[in-house]
Amino acid sequence: MKKLLLSLGLALTLCTAAIAQSVSAATAEQAFKTMEAADKVLAYHGDYSATVSLLIQKPGEPDESLRFKIFERTDSDLMTMVQLLPEADKGKGYLRDGDNIWAYDPIGRKFTHTSLKEAVGDSDVNLDDLNQSDTHWRDNYTVASFEEGMLGKQAVYIITLEAKTSKPSYARTTYYIRKDIALVLKQEDYSGSGRLMRTTLYPKWAKVPAGYVPTQIILRDELNPGETTQQMISDLTFDRLPDTIFTKAYLEGLN
């Protein structure tokens, strides 16, 4: 039995490697440039702050609303996020400095080292959905496929990326990106076995002076039918933020 499992594991590894190597260097470069273009059209560059509201819907349960204030300095990989609602969790927060991420509990006044893969509250949103570095595509992924297609009536690029580090929350992700403007319209996240874990839809985008903002995002948990999280963005500002916001002392001082 052990030999059989080892053989199956080797076959799966070889199969995954073959998929990752099936794309030429030129095609992989085109895919990465498309993903980077999708980042560049976003308004989130330099310093910004925003209110992130989450509506969590689960079959047979009352809807749950969460709200956070997020501050980010993208060129330094810094992020602070403070929970505003519900009232019972007000003051909880997250602090990121590069690869170091801490969750803050205001009741115990304690910081716990955590991971980008951690979910925000009881939602389908992970911390790495809210923060990305400029080089995260090339650093953490290989290109499995790149093609053109249609999503409804919209012409799109369809790009599948395979995780090559442990940082991404999912082993494989497929992106559907508009060809005319590099906006992500849909995202499918898969496990290492190829099972669809989560689908993300971006039905509403807004143009602001700094770029584009997805004002509504719908995350669908494919393992639990009917379970969705809607993410709404509001109160965007792009002013320079005080350095003190990106410190543990800032989170401690809010309570």
N, C-alpha and C positions, 0 to 999 in steps of 0.2 A: 504493500500500500504506500509506503514511504517513497519507493522508487517511482510509483505512478504519479504521486503528487509532485515530486521533483520534476518529472518529465512534463507534466502539465504546466508547471510554473515556468519551466524553460521555454516551452512552446509559446506561452503567453508573452514572455519577455521578448522573444525573437519576433513575434507578430507585431508587438508595439514598436519595436525598433524599426521594423520594415515600414510601418506606416509613417513614422517620423522621418525616415530617410527617403520616402517616395516623392518628396517635393524638392525641386531643384533649388540651388542657391539663389538664383535670380527670382524665382517665384516666392521663396521665403522672404527675400528682401522686400519684394512688393507687398507682401502681407504685413510685414512689420511696419513698413512705411504707412500703410493704410490704418493700422491700429494707432500709430503715433499721430497721424492726422486727426483721428477721432479724439485723441487727447487734446490736441492743439486748438480745436474749435471750441472746446469747453471754456467757460468763463473762469474756471478755477485755476488761476495762475498767480504766483506771488502770495500776497496776504488776502484772505477773505474771511467773512463770517456769514452764517446762514442759520435759519431755523429749519430743523428737519422734523416733520410730523409723520408719525407712523400710525396707520389704522390696521389692526390685526383682526382678521376674521377667520373663525374656526367653526365648523359645523356643530350645531348643538350648544354653542357657548356664546355669551354676550360679546359684542365687539369690544376691543380694547384699544385705547388711544395712548400713544406715547409721544413725547415731544422733547427734543434736544436742541441745545445751542451748540453749534460747531464752529471752531476757530482753526484755521489752518494757514501755515506758511509753507507752501509747496516746494520752494527752492531750497529749504533747509530740512524738509521731511519732518516737520513739527505739526502736531495736531492736539487740540484740547477739545473735549466734548463734555457738556454738562447736561444732565437730565433735568427737565422742567416739569414734566407731567408723567405719571400721576403724582399727586401730592405726596403720597407715601414714599416715593422713590426720589423725590426732589433733592438735588445736590449730589447724587451719584455721578460719577464721571469717568472719563478715560483720558490718559495722557500718553502721547507718543513722541519719542525722540529717536528717529532712525528706526532700528529694528527693536528697540526697547519700548514695550507697551505696558502701562499699568492701569488697573481698574481701581477706582477709589470708592470706599464705603464711608459715607459721612457719619454714620452712627458709631462705628468702631474707630473712625478716623484712621483707617488703615489702607495702604496701597498693596495690591497684589499683582505680581508680574503675570501677564497674560499673553494671548496670541491674537494675531489678525483674524484667525479663523473663528474667534468667539462671536456668538450671535449677540445682537443688540437687543437687550430685554428678552422678550418671548417672541420676537419677530423672526422673519426669514432673512433679515439683513445681517450680513457679517461686517466686521470692522473693515475688512479689506475692500468692501463695496464703497466705503466712504473715503478711502485714502489710497492714492497710488503715486509712486515715484515716476520720474520722467523715463527711467530706463527699465521699468518693471517687465515690459513685454520681452525684451531681448534677454534680460537677466534670468527670467523664470520660466520661459516657454520655448518650445520648438514648434514649427509650423507643420501640421499634419495635412492640411488641404487648403486650397485657395481657389475659389471659382466664382463665376458670376451667375446671378439668378434673379428671381422675382419674389418679393414678399407682398402678397396682394397685388396692387398695381404699381408698386414701387420697385425700381431696379436697384439691386443691392449686390455688394460683395459678400460672399459667404466664406468665413475664415474659421477654421478649426485649429485650436492651439492645444498642445499637450504640455502639461506641467513637467518641468525638468528639475525643479527644486521642491522643497516641502512647504514653501511659503503660500502658494495658491490654495484656496479652500477646496478646489475640485481638480481631479486628475485631467479632465478634458473639458474645454468650453468652445462652443460654436457661437460666432458673432455674425449678425446680419447688419451690414452697414450701408447706408445710402451711398449711391455712386456720385450724385450731384453735390451733396454736402456730406461730409464724413460724420454723420450722426448715427449712433447705434440705435436700431429699432427693436432688436430682439436678441436675447442671449439665452443659450441652453447650456446648463452645467451637468456634467456626467461624472459618475464614479469611475474607479479604475477598471471595473468589470463592464463598463459601457452602459450602465443603467442611468436613465434620465432622472436627475435629482431635483432640479429646480429650473423653472423657466422665468425669465425676466422680460417684461414688455415696457417699452418707452413710448407711450402714446402721445405725450404732450411735451413739446420743446418751446422755449421762449428765447428770443434774440434780445440780448442786452449789450450795452457798449463794449463790454469785455469779451463777449463771445456768446455761446449758446448754453442754456441751462435746461436740464430735463426737469420740468416742474411737476410731473407725475410719473412715477415708476410703479409698476405692478409686479410683485414677486409671487410666483405660484409654487407651492411646495408639491412636487409631483409624487412624493411618497405618501402624502396625506391628502387625498382628493378633497377639494373644496376649501383648503387652507390657503389663504392669501395674505400678503402684506402690501398695503399701498403706502408709498413714500411720497410726500409732498414737500417741495422746497419753497421757502419764502424768506423775506427780509434779508436779501443778499446785500452785502456791502463789500467794497474792495479797497477800503482805506488801510493804511499801514497799522498793524496791531502792536500794542506794547509787548515788549519781550517778556514781561512778567506773566502774561497770560499762559505761556508755555512752560509753567513750572508747577511743581507739586504744591508750593505755597499758595498759588492762586486758587486751586481747588479747595484747599484747607480753609482759606479765608472767606469762602462763599457761605460757610455755615457758622 
